[in-house]
Amino acid sequence: MRIPNDTPAIEVVVDGEKWTEISSLGSAGPTDKVFTLNPARTDVVFGDGVRGQAPPDGARIIASYRGGVGAAGNTGIGISATFRWPPTTSDYRITVHPNGFGIRSVDGIERPSGTKRNRYFFGQMLTSKDFEDEQQYHLNQRCRHNRHLHGYGIVTGLDVNISQCESSPTVSVSPGYALDAYGREILLTEDVALPIGCRKSPLYVTVAHKERETDWVPGSGADEKIASRIEDFVLAALIADPDSCDAITIGRVLSDSSGWSVDRTFQAPRAH
């Protein structure tokens, strides 16, 4: 009888002991002798000593591949390779092909990025610093994405107009969304009116990202108050020198004998 077997089997033996294949190292403990395969089932990945055990230095590793069952009428492929751990190169991969099996090395130099995220485990003692690190990791990732993939400037809205309805003219900024040069989000949710007063022309309209501690709650000490939230704010302003701050310049207003007007030739930066 022929038994269909379309999924190749990979067996890994470390110093004579068979290690177990699992779907993800995320649930493995530091002493678990396990490995995982990438989605294409071409690369064997060991643990790092925290999520799954790492093979000891000098360990003798035998990696075996088998496709089919080898029964009559169903040809099986069985190949194995032996090597010492760690490999001499920074990347060592087992490659499975439809008709065979091989091991390839990729020469290179590994360098840590310095970017770390929390690795939670059952029974872990957590402090506020752990949750702050968690938030900061994702904030940094998002800002880096915005900065390098989308640039900075207006995304939508933030239209600049002059209002002559008051006793003195004001500059109005409509709601909108922008990214600053650091990749931080600037979200203006309502109209802002900026009085011009007696200032000289030209003036530049800017928006900047700010943060403020809010929602104060009682702390552990007597009369102690601690902010339980951090809220994003937008600082909209009229300034004479836009190069003196890290805000986004979204418009320019000019005055002449007829009064103040928006300079429609001014090109505000736009994120993409």
C-alpha positions in Angstrom: 0.0 0.0 0.0 1.3 3.5 -0.9 1.0 6.0 1.9 1.0 9.6 0.6 3.5 11.9 2.3 3.9 15.3 0.7 5.5 17.0 3.7 9.3 16.5 4.1 10.5 15.4 7.5 13.6 17.0 9.1 15.3 15.4 12.1 17.9 17.2 14.1 20.2 15.2 16.6 22.5 17.2 18.9 25.2 15.1 20.6 23.3 11.9 20.0 20.0 13.3 21.4 17.0 14.0 19.1 15.6 17.5 19.5 12.0 18.2 18.9 10.5 20.4 16.1 7.9 22.9 17.3 5.9 25.6 15.4 7.3 28.6 17.3 10.1 29.2 19.8 8.0 31.9 21.5 6.5 29.3 23.9 9.8 27.4 24.6 11.6 27.6 27.9 15.4 28.1 28.2 16.1 24.3 28.7 13.8 23.0 26.0 15.7 21.1 23.4 13.7 22.2 20.4 14.0 23.8 17.0 11.7 25.4 14.5 11.6 25.8 10.7 10.7 28.9 8.7 7.4 28.9 6.8 9.1 27.5 3.7 10.6 24.7 5.8 14.1 25.5 4.5 15.8 27.0 7.6 16.4 25.3 11.0 16.4 27.8 13.9 17.6 26.9 17.4 16.8 28.8 20.6 18.9 31.6 22.1 19.0 30.2 25.6 15.9 32.2 26.6 13.4 30.9 24.2 14.6 27.4 23.6 18.0 25.9 24.4 21.0 26.8 22.2 23.3 23.9 21.2 26.5 23.9 23.3 29.7 25.0 21.7 31.4 22.1 20.0 28.2 20.0 19.8 28.0 17.5 17.0 24.8 18.0 15.0 23.3 15.7 12.5 20.5 17.1 10.3 18.5 14.6 8.3 16.0 15.1 5.6 13.5 12.6 4.3 10.8 13.0 1.7 8.3 10.2 0.9 8.0 7.0 2.8 10.3 4.8 0.7 7.8 2.1 0.2 7.5 0.2 -3.1 6.1 2.5 -5.7 6.8 5.6 -3.6 10.5 6.6 -3.8 11.8 8.3 -0.7 14.7 10.7 -0.4 16.9 10.4 2.7 20.0 12.6 3.2 21.9 13.7 6.3 24.7 16.1 7.1 27.0 16.3 10.1 28.7 19.5 11.4 29.9 21.1 14.6 28.2 23.9 16.4 28.5 26.8 16.2 29.2 27.1 12.5 32.1 29.2 11.4 29.9 31.7 9.6 27.3 33.9 11.1 24.4 32.1 9.2 24.1 28.4 8.6 21.0 27.0 6.9 19.6 23.7 5.9 18.0 23.9 2.5 15.3 21.5 1.3 14.6 21.2 -2.4 11.9 19.0 -4.1 14.6 16.5 -5.1 17.2 16.9 -2.4 18.7 18.4 0.6 21.7 20.6 1.3 23.4 22.8 3.8 24.6 26.3 2.8 26.5 29.0 4.7 26.2 32.7 4.4 29.3 34.6 5.2 28.7 37.8 7.2 29.1 39.8 10.4 26.4 40.1 12.9 25.9 43.3 14.8 23.2 44.0 17.4 20.8 46.9 16.6 20.4 47.9 20.3 16.6 47.7 19.8 15.0 45.4 22.3 11.4 44.5 23.1 10.0 42.8 26.2 9.9 39.1 26.3 7.2 38.1 28.8 7.0 34.8 30.6 4.8 33.2 33.1 5.6 34.2 36.7 7.5 37.3 35.6 7.6 40.2 38.1 6.7 43.4 36.2 7.2 47.1 37.1 6.1 50.3 35.6 9.4 50.5 33.8 8.6 47.3 31.8 5.3 48.8 30.5 7.0 52.1 29.7 9.7 50.2 27.8 6.9 48.3 25.9 5.2 51.6 24.9 8.5 53.2 24.0 9.5 50.3 21.8 6.3 50.6 19.7 6.5 54.4 19.6 10.0 54.2 18.3 9.0 51.7 15.7 6.1 53.8 14.5 8.2 57.0 14.4 11.0 55.3 12.5 8.5 53.9 10.0 6.9 57.3 9.5 10.2 59.2 9.2 11.8 56.8 6.7 8.8 55.7 4.6 6.6 58.8 4.6 8.9 61.8 5.4 7.4 64.8 7.2 4.8 67.4 6.5 1.1 67.7 6.1 -0.9 64.6 5.4 -4.4 66.1 5.3 -6.1 69.3 6.3 -4.4 72.0 8.3 -5.6 74.7 5.8 -4.5 78.3 6.6 -6.9 81.2 6.2 -7.3 84.8 7.4 -10.4 85.9 9.3 -11.3 89.6 9.3 -14.4 89.2 11.5 -12.7 90.2 14.7 -11.5 93.7 15.6 -8.0 92.5 14.6 -7.4 89.9 12.0 -6.6 86.3 13.0 -5.1 83.3 11.3 -7.3 80.2 11.4 -6.0 76.7 11.0 -8.4 73.9 10.2 -8.3 70.4 11.7 -5.8 68.0 10.1 -3.0 65.6 10.4 0.8 65.8 9.8 4.1 64.1 10.6 7.0 66.0 12.0 10.7 65.5 11.2 11.0 62.9 14.0 8.1 60.8 12.7 5.8 62.0 15.5 2.1 62.4 14.7 0.4 65.8 14.9 -3.3 65.6 15.1 -5.3 68.8 15.3 -9.0 67.9 16.0 -10.6 71.4 16.0 -10.1 74.9 14.4 -7.5 77.1 16.0 -7.6 81.0 15.7 -4.2 82.8 16.1 -4.4 86.6 16.7 -1.9 88.5 14.6 -1.8 91.6 16.8 0.8 94.3 15.9 3.4 91.9 14.5 5.3 92.6 11.4 5.0 90.8 8.1 5.8 88.1 7.1 4.6 85.6 9.7 4.8 81.8 9.5 2.1 79.4 10.7 3.6 76.4 12.5 2.3 73.3 14.2 4.3 71.2 16.6 3.9 68.0 18.6 3.7 68.3 22.4 2.9 66.0 25.3 1.4 66.7 28.6 0.8 64.6 31.7 -2.9 64.4 32.6 -5.5 62.5 34.7 -3.8 62.9 38.0 -4.5 60.3 40.7 -3.4 59.9 44.3 0.1 58.5 44.8 1.6 56.4 47.6 2.7 59.4 49.6 0.6 61.9 51.5 -0.9 64.5 49.2 1.1 63.0 46.3 -0.4 63.2 42.8 0.7 61.1 39.9 -0.3 61.5 36.2 -2.0 58.4 35.0 -2.0 59.5 31.3 0.1 61.3 28.7 -1.9 63.2 26.2 -0.7 64.3 22.8 -1.1 68.1 22.1 -0.6 70.3 19.1 1.1 73.7 19.6 -0.1 76.0 16.8 1.8 79.4 16.5 2.7 82.4 14.4 6.4 83.0 14.4 8.8 85.3 12.5 11.6 82.7 12.1 10.5 79.2 11.3 14.0 77.9 11.4 14.3 78.5 15.1 12.1 75.6 16.1 11.4 72.0 15.2 7.8 72.7 14.2 6.3 72.1 10.8 5.7 75.3 8.8 2.3 75.0 7.2 1.7 78.5 5.8 2.9 82.1 5.5 0.9 85.3 5.9 1.8 88.7 4.5 0.5 92.3 5.0 0.3 95.2 2.6 -1.7 98.4 2.3 -4.9 96.3 2.0 -4.3 94.2 5.1 -3.2 90.7 5.9 -3.5 87.8 3.4 -2.3 84.2 3.1 0.6 83.7 0.7 -0.7 81.1 -1.6 2.7 80.7 -3.3 4.1 79.2 -0.1 4.7 75.5 -0.5 4.2 73.6 2.8 6.1 70.3 3.1 3.9 67.3 2.6 4.3 63.7 3.8 3.8 60.9 1.2 
